Amino acid sequence: MSLATLSPTILVMFAVALTAALSGLWLLSRLRRPVGEARIYAYRMIAVMALALAAILTMSAAAMWSWNGEIAAGGAA
């Protein structure tokens, strides 16, 4: 995997994953302050979903980047 095989699509996937991860962490950090019961539920649910999105997108983008490197090298080793 090199930067030469990093396509714009994969870069966007990494950027969206980073944004989702930061959003999820921000929502979880908001739970340190006293908030209503409904907000606690909503923040937890949205934060967990955002972190899951970040994890899945990161794994998918890394796999695509790896496959692009294999294709550029002439096939799987």
Jmol script that loads the backbone (N, CA, C; Angstrom):
load data "model"
ATOM      1  N   MET A   1       0.844  -1.180   0.000  1.00  0.00           N
ATOM      2  CA  MET A   1       0.000   0.000   0.000  1.00  0.00           C
ATOM      3  C   MET A   1       0.887   1.240   0.000  1.00  0.00           C
ATOM      4  N   SER A   2       0.713   2.026  -1.012  1.00  0.00           N
ATOM      5  CA  SER A   2       1.454   3.284  -1.083  1.00  0.00           C
ATOM      6  C   SER A   2       0.475   4.393  -1.425  1.00  0.00           C
ATOM      7  N   LEU A   3       0.917   5.600  -1.239  1.00  0.00           N
ATOM      8  CA  LEU A   3       0.049   6.738  -1.542  1.00  0.00           C
ATOM      9  C   LEU A   3      -0.297   6.824  -3.023  1.00  0.00           C
ATOM     10  N   ALA A   4       0.510   6.183  -3.858  1.00  0.00           N
ATOM     11  CA  ALA A   4       0.246   6.203  -5.298  1.00  0.00           C
ATOM     12  C   ALA A   4      -1.027   5.428  -5.632  1.00  0.00           C
ATOM     13  N   THR A   5      -1.385   4.444  -4.800  1.00  0.00           N
ATOM     14  CA  THR A   5      -2.579   3.647  -5.066  1.00  0.00           C
ATOM     15  C   THR A   5      -3.802   4.146  -4.290  1.00  0.00           C
ATOM     16  N   LEU A   6      -3.671   5.295  -3.631  1.00  0.00           N
ATOM     17  CA  LEU A   6      -4.784   5.866  -2.863  1.00  0.00           C
ATOM     18  C   LEU A   6      -5.659   6.687  -3.799  1.00  0.00           C
ATOM     19  N   SER A   7      -6.823   6.145  -4.137  1.00  0.00           N
ATOM     20  CA  SER A   7      -7.719   6.839  -5.061  1.00  0.00           C
ATOM     21  C   SER A   7      -8.544   7.878  -4.299  1.00  0.00           C
ATOM     22  N   PRO A   8      -9.141   8.836  -5.004  1.00  0.00           N
ATOM     23  CA  PRO A   8      -9.987   9.840  -4.348  1.00  0.00           C
ATOM     24  C   PRO A   8     -11.173   9.219  -3.607  1.00  0.00           C
ATOM     25  N   THR A   9     -11.714   8.139  -4.127  1.00  0.00           N
ATOM     26  CA  THR A   9     -12.841   7.474  -3.466  1.00  0.00           C
ATOM     27  C   THR A   9     -12.428   6.945  -2.099  1.00  0.00           C
ATOM     28  N   ILE A  10     -11.270   6.342  -2.026  1.00  0.00           N
ATOM     29  CA  ILE A  10     -10.777   5.803  -0.763  1.00  0.00           C
ATOM     30  C   ILE A  10     -10.463   6.937   0.204  1.00  0.00           C
ATOM     31  N   LEU A  11      -9.920   8.007  -0.300  1.00  0.00           N
ATOM     32  CA  LEU A  11      -9.628   9.169   0.539  1.00  0.00           C
ATOM     33  C   LEU A  11     -10.908   9.735   1.145  1.00  0.00           C
ATOM     34  N   VAL A  12     -11.970   9.791   0.349  1.00  0.00           N
ATOM     35  CA  VAL A  12     -13.264  10.265   0.854  1.00  0.00           C
ATOM     36  C   VAL A  12     -13.788   9.318   1.929  1.00  0.00           C
ATOM     37  N   MET A  13     -13.619   8.014   1.723  1.00  0.00           N
ATOM     38  CA  MET A  13     -14.068   7.053   2.732  1.00  0.00           C
ATOM     39  C   MET A  13     -13.333   7.257   4.054  1.00  0.00           C
ATOM     40  N   PHE A  14     -12.032   7.470   3.987  1.00  0.00           N
ATOM     41  CA  PHE A  14     -11.268   7.739   5.207  1.00  0.00           C
ATOM     42  C   PHE A  14     -11.724   9.047   5.864  1.00  0.00           C
ATOM     43  N   ALA A  15     -11.999  10.071   5.062  1.00  0.00           N
ATOM     44  CA  ALA A  15     -12.439  11.362   5.613  1.00  0.00           C
ATOM     45  C   ALA A  15     -13.798  11.234   6.301  1.00  0.00           C
ATOM     46  N   VAL A  16     -14.718  10.504   5.688  1.00  0.00           N
ATOM     47  CA  VAL A  16     -16.040  10.303   6.293  1.00  0.00           C
ATOM     48  C   VAL A  16     -15.906   9.481   7.571  1.00  0.00           C
ATOM     49  N   ALA A  17     -15.043   8.486   7.565  1.00  0.00           N
ATOM     50  CA  ALA A  17     -14.815   7.678   8.764  1.00  0.00           C
ATOM     51  C   ALA A  17     -14.257   8.528   9.895  1.00  0.00           C
ATOM     52  N   LEU A  18     -13.321   9.408   9.576  1.00  0.00           N
ATOM     53  CA  LEU A  18     -12.758  10.292  10.591  1.00  0.00           C
ATOM     54  C   LEU A  18     -13.822  11.233  11.151  1.00  0.00           C
ATOM     55  N   THR A  19     -14.649  11.783  10.268  1.00  0.00           N
ATOM     56  CA  THR A  19     -15.723  12.674  10.702  1.00  0.00           C
ATOM     57  C   THR A  19     -16.719  11.941  11.601  1.00  0.00           C
ATOM     58  N   ALA A  20     -17.081  10.725  11.230  1.00  0.00           N
ATOM     59  CA  ALA A  20     -18.017   9.940  12.044  1.00  0.00           C
ATOM     60  C   ALA A  20     -17.407   9.612  13.401  1.00  0.00           C
ATOM     61  N   ALA A  21     -16.139   9.253  13.418  1.00  0.00           N
ATOM     62  CA  ALA A  21     -15.477   8.925  14.684  1.00  0.00           C
ATOM     63  C   ALA A  21     -15.412  10.145  15.600  1.00  0.00           C
ATOM     64  N   LEU A  22     -15.045  11.279  15.040  1.00  0.00           N
ATOM     65  CA  LEU A  22     -14.972  12.494  15.858  1.00  0.00           C
ATOM     66  C   LEU A  22     -16.351  12.901  16.365  1.00  0.00           C
ATOM     67  N   SER A  23     -17.363  12.748  15.531  1.00  0.00           N
ATOM     68  CA  SER A  23     -18.730  13.067  15.956  1.00  0.00           C
ATOM     69  C   SER A  23     -19.180  12.147  17.083  1.00  0.00           C
ATOM     70  N   GLY A  24     -18.908  10.864  16.943  1.00  0.00           N
ATOM     71  CA  GLY A  24     -19.278   9.906  17.981  1.00  0.00           C
ATOM     72  C   GLY A  24     -18.568  10.181  19.293  1.00  0.00           C
ATOM     73  N   LEU A  25     -17.280  10.477  19.219  1.00  0.00           N
ATOM     74  CA  LEU A  25     -16.534  10.789  20.430  1.00  0.00           C
ATOM     75  C   LEU A  25     -17.028  12.085  21.065  1.00  0.00           C
ATOM     76  N   TRP A  26     -17.370  13.058  20.245  1.00  0.00           N
ATOM     77  CA  TRP A  26     -17.892  14.325  20.769  1.00  0.00           C
ATOM     78  C   TRP A  26     -19.212  14.091  21.503  1.00  0.00           C
ATOM     79  N   LEU A  27     -20.089  13.281  20.908  1.00  0.00           N
ATOM     80  CA  LEU A  27     -21.369  12.990  21.567  1.00  0.00           C
ATOM     81  C   LEU A  27     -21.154  12.256  22.883  1.00  0.00           C
ATOM     82  N   LEU A  28     -20.231  11.313  22.913  1.00  0.00           N
ATOM     83  CA  LEU A  28     -19.955  10.615  24.164  1.00  0.00           C
ATOM     84  C   LEU A  28     -19.367  11.552  25.213  1.00  0.00           C
ATOM     85  N   SER A  29     -18.548  12.490  24.777  1.00  0.00           N
ATOM     86  CA  SER A  29     -17.972  13.442  25.730  1.00  0.00           C
ATOM     87  C   SER A  29     -19.040  14.379  26.303  1.00  0.00           C
ATOM     88  N   ARG A  30     -20.101  14.625  25.551  1.00  0.00           N
ATOM     89  CA  ARG A  30     -21.195  15.467  26.046  1.00  0.00           C
ATOM     90  C   ARG A  30     -21.945  14.811  27.196  1.00  0.00           C
ATOM     91  N   LEU A  31     -21.817  13.506  27.347  1.00  0.00           N
ATOM     92  CA  LEU A  31     -22.504  12.792  28.419  1.00  0.00           C
ATOM     93  C   LEU A  31     -21.840  13.001  29.782  1.00  0.00           C
ATOM     94  N   ARG A  32     -20.697  13.643  29.806  1.00  0.00           N
ATOM     95  CA  ARG A  32     -20.023  13.905  31.079  1.00  0.00           C
ATOM     96  C   ARG A  32     -20.738  14.993  31.867  1.00  0.00           C
ATOM     97  N   ARG A  33     -21.506  15.798  31.163  1.00  0.00           N
ATOM     98  CA  ARG A  33     -22.278  16.860  31.826  1.00  0.00           C
ATOM     99  C   ARG A  33     -23.688  16.343  32.079  1.00  0.00           C
ATOM    100  N   PRO A  34     -24.351  16.895  33.078  1.00  0.00           N
ATOM    101  CA  PRO A  34     -25.729  16.449  33.333  1.00  0.00           C
ATOM    102  C   PRO A  34     -26.660  16.844  32.175  1.00  0.00           C
ATOM    103  N   VAL A  35     -27.345  15.851  31.636  1.00  0.00           N
ATOM    104  CA  VAL A  35     -28.327  16.079  30.571  1.00  0.00           C
ATOM    105  C   VAL A  35     -29.557  15.235  30.889  1.00  0.00           C
ATOM    106  N   GLY A  36     -30.625  15.507  30.192  1.00  0.00           N
ATOM    107  CA  GLY A  36     -31.854  14.775  30.416  1.00  0.00           C
ATOM    108  C   GLY A  36     -31.758  13.324  29.987  1.00  0.00           C
ATOM    109  N   GLU A  37     -32.703  12.544  30.480  1.00  0.00           N
ATOM    110  CA  GLU A  37     -32.706  11.112  30.198  1.00  0.00           C
ATOM    111  C   GLU A  37     -32.857  10.823  28.704  1.00  0.00           C
ATOM    112  N   ALA A  38     -33.683  11.598  28.034  1.00  0.00           N
ATOM    113  CA  ALA A  38     -33.885  11.392  26.594  1.00  0.00           C
ATOM    114  C   ALA A  38     -32.604  11.698  25.817  1.00  0.00           C
ATOM    115  N   ARG A  39     -31.887  12.727  26.218  1.00  0.00           N
ATOM    116  CA  ARG A  39     -30.632  13.060  25.530  1.00  0.00           C
ATOM    117  C   ARG A  39     -29.570  12.000  25.769  1.00  0.00           C
ATOM    118  N   ILE A  40     -29.536  11.459  26.982  1.00  0.00           N
ATOM    119  CA  ILE A  40     -28.565  10.397  27.268  1.00  0.00           C
ATOM    120  C   ILE A  40     -28.788   9.230  26.308  1.00  0.00           C
ATOM    121  N   TYR A  41     -30.034   8.823  26.172  1.00  0.00           N
ATOM    122  CA  TYR A  41     -30.364   7.710  25.272  1.00  0.00           C
ATOM    123  C   TYR A  41     -29.979   8.041  23.829  1.00  0.00           C
ATOM    124  N   ALA A  42     -30.397   9.238  23.380  1.00  0.00           N
ATOM    125  CA  ALA A  42     -30.135   9.624  21.992  1.00  0.00           C
ATOM    126  C   ALA A  42     -28.638   9.766  21.731  1.00  0.00           C
ATOM    127  N   TYR A  43     -27.910  10.411  22.625  1.00  0.00           N
ATOM    128  CA  TYR A  43     -26.478  10.606  22.435  1.00  0.00           C
ATOM    129  C   TYR A  43     -25.745   9.270  22.394  1.00  0.00           C
ATOM    130  N   ARG A  44     -26.105   8.365  23.307  1.00  0.00           N
ATOM    131  CA  ARG A  44     -25.449   7.059  23.315  1.00  0.00           C
ATOM    132  C   ARG A  44     -25.720   6.298  22.023  1.00  0.00           C
ATOM    133  N   MET A  45     -26.978   6.293  21.623  1.00  0.00           N
ATOM    134  CA  MET A  45     -27.349   5.533  20.425  1.00  0.00           C
ATOM    135  C   MET A  45     -26.661   6.098  19.181  1.00  0.00           C
ATOM    136  N   ILE A  46     -26.709   7.395  19.014  1.00  0.00           N
ATOM    137  CA  ILE A  46     -26.094   8.022  17.838  1.00  0.00           C
ATOM    138  C   ILE A  46     -24.574   7.863  17.877  1.00  0.00           C
ATOM    139  N   ALA A  47     -23.979   8.015  19.061  1.00  0.00           N
ATOM    140  CA  ALA A  47     -22.527   7.904  19.182  1.00  0.00           C
ATOM    141  C   ALA A  47     -22.053   6.497  18.840  1.00  0.00           C
ATOM    142  N   VAL A  48     -22.755   5.493  19.338  1.00  0.00           N
ATOM    143  CA  VAL A  48     -22.357   4.113  19.046  1.00  0.00           C
ATOM    144  C   VAL A  48     -22.512   3.827  17.557  1.00  0.00           C
ATOM    145  N   MET A  49     -23.573   4.314  16.952  1.00  0.00           N
ATOM    146  CA  MET A  49     -23.766   4.093  15.517  1.00  0.00           C
ATOM    147  C   MET A  49     -22.700   4.823  14.704  1.00  0.00           C
ATOM    148  N   ALA A  50     -22.334   6.033  15.114  1.00  0.00           N
ATOM    149  CA  ALA A  50     -21.297   6.790  14.404  1.00  0.00           C
ATOM    150  C   ALA A  50     -19.942   6.101  14.527  1.00  0.00           C
ATOM    151  N   LEU A  51     -19.625   5.579  15.712  1.00  0.00           N
ATOM    152  CA  LEU A  51     -18.356   4.878  15.885  1.00  0.00           C
ATOM    153  C   LEU A  51     -18.329   3.567  15.099  1.00  0.00           C
ATOM    154  N   ALA A  52     -19.462   2.886  15.030  1.00  0.00           N
ATOM    155  CA  ALA A  52     -19.537   1.664  14.219  1.00  0.00           C
ATOM    156  C   ALA A  52     -19.352   1.993  12.739  1.00  0.00           C
ATOM    157  N   LEU A  53     -19.987   3.073  12.290  1.00  0.00           N
ATOM    158  CA  LEU A  53     -19.804   3.520  10.901  1.00  0.00           C
ATOM    159  C   LEU A  53     -18.338   3.807  10.626  1.00  0.00           C
ATOM    160  N   ALA A  54     -17.689   4.491  11.547  1.00  0.00           N
ATOM    161  CA  ALA A  54     -16.271   4.818  11.369  1.00  0.00           C
ATOM    162  C   ALA A  54     -15.423   3.560  11.275  1.00  0.00           C
ATOM    163  N   ALA A  55     -15.702   2.579  12.122  1.00  0.00           N
ATOM    164  CA  ALA A  55     -14.922   1.339  12.104  1.00  0.00           C
ATOM    165  C   ALA A  55     -15.111   0.586  10.793  1.00  0.00           C
ATOM    166  N   ILE A  56     -16.350   0.448  10.355  1.00  0.00           N
ATOM    167  CA  ILE A  56     -16.631  -0.293   9.123  1.00  0.00           C
ATOM    168  C   ILE A  56     -16.052   0.427   7.903  1.00  0.00           C
ATOM    169  N   LEU A  57     -16.226   1.737   7.848  1.00  0.00           N
ATOM    170  CA  LEU A  57     -15.686   2.486   6.707  1.00  0.00           C
ATOM    171  C   LEU A  57     -14.165   2.430   6.669  1.00  0.00           C
ATOM    172  N   THR A  58     -13.534   2.494   7.826  1.00  0.00           N
ATOM    173  CA  THR A  58     -12.074   2.423   7.870  1.00  0.00           C
ATOM    174  C   THR A  58     -11.585   1.067   7.381  1.00  0.00           C
ATOM    175  N   MET A  59     -12.238  -0.003   7.848  1.00  0.00           N
ATOM    176  CA  MET A  59     -11.841  -1.334   7.387  1.00  0.00           C
ATOM    177  C   MET A  59     -12.076  -1.502   5.887  1.00  0.00           C
ATOM    178  N   SER A  60     -13.193  -1.006   5.391  1.00  0.00           N
ATOM    179  CA  SER A  60     -13.496  -1.123   3.965  1.00  0.00           C
ATOM    180  C   SER A  60     -12.520  -0.311   3.120  1.00  0.00           C
ATOM    181  N   ALA A  61     -12.224   0.896   3.551  1.00  0.00           N
ATOM    182  CA  ALA A  61     -11.288   1.741   2.807  1.00  0.00           C
ATOM    183  C   ALA A  61      -9.889   1.128   2.807  1.00  0.00           C
ATOM    184  N   ALA A  62      -9.469   0.569   3.944  1.00  0.00           N
ATOM    185  CA  ALA A  62      -8.150  -0.065   4.006  1.00  0.00           C
ATOM    186  C   ALA A  62      -8.089  -1.281   3.087  1.00  0.00           C
ATOM    187  N   ALA A  63      -9.176  -2.057   3.043  1.00  0.00           N
ATOM    188  CA  ALA A  63      -9.207  -3.226   2.150  1.00  0.00           C
ATOM    189  C   ALA A  63      -9.157  -2.793   0.685  1.00  0.00           C
ATOM    190  N   MET A  64      -9.929  -1.775   0.339  1.00  0.00           N
ATOM    191  CA  MET A  64      -9.920  -1.290  -1.045  1.00  0.00           C
ATOM    192  C   MET A  64      -8.547  -0.754  -1.423  1.00  0.00           C
ATOM    193  N   TRP A  65      -7.905  -0.059  -0.499  1.00  0.00           N
ATOM    194  CA  TRP A  65      -6.569   0.479  -0.749  1.00  0.00           C
ATOM    195  C   TRP A  65      -5.587  -0.671  -0.976  1.00  0.00           C
ATOM    196  N   SER A  66      -5.712  -1.719  -0.179  1.00  0.00           N
ATOM    197  CA  SER A  66      -4.845  -2.883  -0.338  1.00  0.00           C
ATOM    198  C   SER A  66      -5.076  -3.556  -1.687  1.00  0.00           C
ATOM    199  N   TRP A  67      -6.336  -3.712  -2.059  1.00  0.00           N
ATOM    200  CA  TRP A  67      -6.653  -4.339  -3.344  1.00  0.00           C
ATOM    201  C   TRP A  67      -6.137  -3.490  -4.505  1.00  0.00           C
ATOM    202  N   ASN A  68      -6.243  -2.171  -4.397  1.00  0.00           N
ATOM    203  CA  ASN A  68      -5.703  -1.305  -5.452  1.00  0.00           C
ATOM    204  C   ASN A  68      -4.201  -1.498  -5.589  1.00  0.00           C
ATOM    205  N   GLY A  69      -3.512  -1.694  -4.467  1.00  0.00           N
ATOM    206  CA  GLY A  69      -2.071  -1.928  -4.507  1.00  0.00           C
ATOM    207  C   GLY A  69      -1.742  -3.246  -5.172  1.00  0.00           C
ATOM    208  N   GLU A  70      -2.547  -4.273  -4.905  1.00  0.00           N
ATOM    209  CA  GLU A  70      -2.316  -5.586  -5.529  1.00  0.00           C
ATOM    210  C   GLU A  70      -2.555  -5.517  -7.033  1.00  0.00           C
ATOM    211  N   ILE A  71      -3.614  -4.824  -7.426  1.00  0.00           N
ATOM    212  CA  ILE A  71      -3.919  -4.689  -8.846  1.00  0.00           C
ATOM    213  C   ILE A  71      -2.804  -3.928  -9.562  1.00  0.00           C
ATOM    214  N   ALA A  72      -2.307  -2.856  -8.926  1.00  0.00           N
ATOM    215  CA  ALA A  72      -1.241  -2.063  -9.527  1.00  0.00           C
ATOM    216  C   ALA A  72       0.046  -2.870  -9.640  1.00  0.00           C
ATOM    217  N   ALA A  73       0.233  -3.836  -8.716  1.00  0.00           N
ATOM    218  CA  ALA A  73       1.452  -4.646  -8.752  1.00  0.00           C
ATOM    219  C   ALA A  73       1.332  -5.834  -9.698  1.00  0.00           C
ATOM    220  N   GLY A  74       0.166  -6.007 -10.294  1.00  0.00           N
ATOM    221  CA  GLY A  74       0.011  -7.095 -11.259  1.00  0.00           C
ATOM    222  C   GLY A  74      -0.676  -8.316 -10.727  1.00  0.00           C
ATOM    223  N   GLY A  75      -1.393  -8.183  -9.640  1.00  0.00           N
ATOM    224  CA  GLY A  75      -2.141  -9.322  -9.086  1.00  0.00           C
ATOM    225  C   GLY A  75      -1.702  -9.659  -7.679  1.00  0.00           C
ATOM    226  N   ALA A  76      -2.433 -10.588  -7.090  1.00  0.00           N
ATOM    227  CA  ALA A  76      -2.127 -11.004  -5.724  1.00  0.00           C
ATOM    228  C   ALA A  76      -0.806 -11.748  -5.675  1.00  0.00           C
ATOM    229  N   ALA A  77      -0.103 -11.572  -4.575  1.00  0.00           N
ATOM    230  CA  ALA A  77       1.216 -12.203  -4.434  1.00  0.00           C
ATOM    231  C   ALA A  77       1.092 -13.662  -4.081  1.00  0.00           C
TER     232      ALA A  77
END
end "model"
wireframe off; spacefill off
backbone 0.3
color backbone group
